[in-house]
Amino acid sequence: MATLPIFPLSTVLMPGARLPLQIFEPRYVQLLHDLLDGQDERPPVFGVVAIREGYEVGDDAVTALHPVGCGALLTQAAALEGERFFVVSEGTDRFRLDAIDDAAGTPYATARVTWLPESDGDGSKVTALAGVLRAELATFAASLGREPEPGELPPDPRTLAYAVPDNVSLDVADRQRLLECVDTESRLRLGLQLVRRESEFASALGAVAPPAVPPFSLN
């Protein structure tokens, strides 16, 4: 079990995904300062957890969080006008949210978490599933009149499974389901189901929403 500063958001961060944020609430400005001040001793990592009930902005606005989140490694930070900062983070590893540490004494939420292992499941099936998913994603992109960009469909099955929301518009619930899958095999299977569902919607409606762009101003 470890402790981790928590940033609740109305989105789901996936391992390997890029997350831009504009920070202005005093408690999250303090979180940023704490990360930067302590980076000589530990990596500047905080936890992103999707909000299940409540809102991003305001004290006590969040009333419930999802049980699994993702670590976010701070990679860039720039001061804007006033006490505003633009930061970019990258998703690292998944964790289970065990409890909010009320005794931490921080203005932002600090939680006790358990880092979750990344297992592949049945390795004999993972490669085949990844091949099918990659083909389905390419077909879906073609139905929108575009070709996947280089690197958009990663060769690594684990990375590919996490990249599904980058290529198909999914809501928070579907993204959370992908994040909570216990292994790569189950995540690939769920990704296939979601891509096929969206392909059917696109065929029936003649239109489809583009993949969500990571939100910019979130707190």
Beta strands, then each sheet from edge to edge (+ up, - down):
strand 1: 2-9
strand 2: 18-23
strand 3: 45-54
strand 4: 62-65
strand 5: 68-79
strand 6: 85-100
strand 7: 110-115
sheet 1: 2+ 6- 5+ 3- 1- 7+
sheet 2: 2+ 6- 5+ 3- 4+
end
